């Protein structure tokens, strides 16, 4: 390989820095951000799909990340006041979950089993603390794991929630 580079150098078509791969050269110019603002870029990407206030908040957050400001990133994130529509959306989701729980519990012949299934489906601390699984609930009540899984899926369908990839937690 060295003979190739020697031959290539003799032809005069390449500088010495190309022949020696272990030589590190400092950049000749300083990096600078493009003149386009982050908010303009986000507007071009998302358009009217995202509210302007949310775009401006996200732009400020991204500018902090890109500038690596000391600690300002977390303060900017925590300082954001949620949209009133965010509150309404969260409240509607919570009401669907509570309605599904109410429906399951009022029709249940075994409320203890149903509550354990609800706890497992929503990933409540009590299910994690007691290491509750579908198989454990099935053994306790003499049912198959598939029957427990079916009951949990029914609850999640009623609450309009999706299962987590590693199991059920309602998030």
Buried (B, 14 or more C-beta within 10 A) or exposed (E): EEEEBEEEBEEEEEEEEEBEEEEEEEEEEEEEEEEEEBBEBBBEEEEEEBEEEBBBBBBBBBBBEEEEEEEBBEEBEEEEEEEEEEEEEEEEBEEBBEEBBEBBEEEBEEEEBBBBBBBBBBBBEEBEEEEBBBEBBBEEBEBEBEBBBEBBEBBBEBBEBEBEEEEBBBE
